[in-house]
């Protein structure tokens, strides 16, 4: 006697997670500038990285605002 195959386990829909930070390289790509330019913006405190991390991570909101031309820290 052949046993029936088990019914397929339903799968959950894929979960999308909104990014909160970009790396220096991702920020440079998003803004269309070089990595040294991002480091200069960090040094001038125009962009502020997330504190306490080993690698510089820049909040996506700051990158989007800078791309939109809005004034950030140190810009008038």
Residue pairs with C-beta under 8 A, 6 or more apart in sequence:
19 60
20 59
20 60
21 50
21 57
21 58
21 59
21 60
22 30
22 57
22 58
22 59
22 60
22 63
23 55
23 56
23 57
23 58
24 35
24 38
24 39
24 42
24 55
24 56
24 58
25 35
27 38
27 47
27 58
27 63
28 34
28 35
28 37
28 38
30 63
30 67
31 37
31 38
31 63
31 66
31 67
38 47
38 58
41 47
41 66
42 48
42 49
42 56
42 58
44 74
45 73
45 74
46 66
46 72
46 73
46 74
46 75
47 58
47 62
47 63
47 66
47 72
47 73
48 58
48 59
48 62
48 73
49 56
49 57
49 58
50 57
50 58
50 59
62 72
65 72
66 72
